[in-house]
Amino acid sequence: MGHIQGMESLKKKGDWWADTFDVHSVEVSDPTVADNWFSVRFEMDTTHKPSHQRSKTSEIAVYQVSDGKIVREQCFYDQQ
């Protein structure tokens, strides 16, 4: 989805995800925290609805926090 900003854009991203993927399972790690940053590992088993292609994805999401709010998200992943 590229760069998004604001709650409305975040909601649209969530709607896009729900419309695009069937989720079979998700595992989420405990967060790793360093100052104003934290990261979480996701293990996901999904099916891409348009292509019906099922895949497993391992993703690291890194978040920056400012004034108690997440202000930046970066995701790194490879599909298996």
Residue pairs with C-beta under 8 A, 6 or more apart in sequence:
1 13
1 16
4 10
4 12
4 13
19 49
20 48
20 49
20 50
21 46
21 47
21 48
21 49
22 46
22 47
22 49
23 44
23 45
23 46
24 45
24 46
24 47
24 54
25 43
25 44
25 45
26 42
26 43
26 44
26 45
27 42
27 43
27 44
28 40
28 41
28 42
29 40
29 41
29 42
30 40
31 38
31 39
31 40
32 38
32 39
32 40
36 64
36 65
36 66
37 62
37 63
37 64
37 65
38 62
38 63
38 65
39 60
39 61
39 62
39 63
40 60
40 61
40 63
41 58
41 59
41 60
41 61
42 57
42 58
42 59
42 60
42 61
43 56
43 57
43 58
43 59
44 56
44 57
44 58
44 59
45 54
45 55
45 56
46 54
46 55
46 57
47 53
47 54
47 55
48 54
48 55
55 79
55 80
56 79
56 80
57 77
57 78
57 79
57 80
58 77
58 78
58 80
59 75
59 76
59 77
60 75
60 76
60 77
61 73
61 74
61 75
61 76
62 73
62 74
62 75
62 76
63 70
63 72
63 73
64 70
64 71
64 72
64 73
65 71
